[in-house]
């Protein structure tokens, strides 16, 4: 049996985690393919971003991840995606989880690279996460993490064969004049896969949110990319499910392009110590 991954491109129900989980339930029910062993959705996927995150955030593990565990068990599928996590100090972390259909919650990742206003109110993560799953070793990343090649390379050097990027790439009144668009985020996905010889599954929010100052247009354009930087599947816009095969034999063949082995870390160390 092959190993496939699904990306669930959702328009989150703003501020209502249970309603969004119901959407995810419907998407999972539509897959009907036993070879699909994992599904991933976007950053803050269960809540949206432009809402009172502190009011709806729950601890992890907690009632929201318990509902995710029920879905993973119901469909016998690994499930990953983003949600606000209430921390012991009362702050909110921008978190992503990995749920096993058999073992429940097996990993929690908290976004390491805060973006914009997140620096003022979001709990900073400090621990990279690579988790063993049925489809291979999976590294977790959230949105802005993807802009830092050292971080993604580090996940791969720590064993990641597949990198998930749960994200809310968006355009707004500030970024649109600079030309920021899905072409850029799709290029990021291709380059991160190519330079690290890994699979990438990028799950982006679709739809719009309003933060009170401007309207944030979720790009959509989620994608699954192979280790040569080729698109296996692209979502375009709107709510939809895309599926791609994770072929580890193909990944091993791609290793002939020895980007990882040809690194010169002793040189980089000298440069970075200056």
Buried (B, 14 or more C-beta within 10 A) or exposed (E): EEBBBBBBBBBBBBBBBEEBBEBBBEBBEEBEEEEBBBBBBBBBBBBBBBBEBEEBBBEBBBEBBEBBBBBBBEBEBBBBBBBBBBBEEEBBBBBBBBBBBEEBBBBBBBBBBBBEEBEEEBBBBEEBBBBEBBBBBBBBBBBBBBBEEEBBBBBBBEEBBBBBBBBBBBBBEEBEEEEBBBEBBBEBBBBBBBBBBBBBBBBBBBBBBEEEEEBBBBBBBBBBBBBBBEBBBBBEBEBBBBBBBBBBEEBEEBEEBEBBEEEEEEEEEEEEEE
